[in-house]
Amino acid sequence: MTRLALYLQDAHPMREAIEHVRYAEQRGFEAVWQADSRLVREATVPMAAFAASTDTIAVGSGVIDIWTRNPARLASVFSTLDDLAPGRILCGLGAWWDPLAAKVGIERRRPLRVMREVVTVVRALLANETVTFHGDYVHLDGVELDYVHQPRRPKDVPIYIGATGMKMMELAGEIADGVVLNYLVSPDYNARAMEHLAVGAARAGRDVDDLDRPQLVVCSVDEDRGRALDGARLLVTQYLGQQPHIMEASGVPRSLLDEVGRVLTWPATHEQVVEASRLVPDEIVQMICAAGTPDECRAKVAEYMRDGCTCPILYPLGPDVRLMIDTFAGWSP
């Protein structure tokens, strides 16, 4: 049976999101991933709610940034989550993005070096080591997770890197337990990602198949095909305007990115997104999303899996989240 995961951002009230996670667990989904969603919903509070409300489903940060939490604090956060749901917590870290980072005063300088340092010390702290580390970004002096009222034990928390660029992909292949492949990319993009993951894995003397490779997949499913496509089009438009580096990496024509960019500002208003969405054709929506009827969505997810995804992390668009869960529950491509 196919490994399946659910992805939640900020589209649902928290108590409703908890119910979606419970239902996904009942239907056999193995994980739920929650992102730091722009500046709307912080990830670790809902992660704790999901972990406390379920019994078996893994709970991952998909992803949180490496700049706004000190790496020692990152380790303590994931140690605490593991106390709540031992063996079910997944740590997904990302390098964030501009212009948001710049707008809050963060200069994302040398993100590859910073990611290497953060992953190194977070892993050591979770392994119950005392860490002294003086790098370009991380500086720790005799730091450990300072347990007082609980047994000292290593925390079994795999570390995933959310990678889009190919140099970050290689770093993930070299140092991470897994990579969270991005959404709104084409299956062809996955083929290039696998090549670069293999390069990084080889540096560490391992194989690309030693890495878990879950992938975010935008999923807009409806028996009415047109309604499903329209449901995904607004999100696609937002990303065309705000994260064109991801879109260009997926093969979206530069001319379309420029057209959309002329309409959208940041942060974009809903009216701007609606106006710009009229420029986005159906074939672009379906190139980078699982959008359409249930059969079309399953076929698109199967493409991502053929090109390297080990576990689709399905991001439901539209009001009927249970329909999306039911569309994939028990499915094998």
PyMOL commands that set and color helices and strands:
alter all, ss='L'
color gray80, all
select helices_A, chain A and resi 14-26+44-52+71-84+100-103+111-126+166-175+187-203+208-210+225-242+244-249+254-263+270-277+282-288+294-306+321-328
alter helices_A, ss='H'
color red, helices_A
select strands_A, chain A and resi 5-8+31-34+58-61+64-65+89-94+131-134+139-143+159-163+178-181+214-221+290-292+311-316
alter strands_A, ss='S'
color yellow, strands_A
deselect
rebuild
show_as cartoon
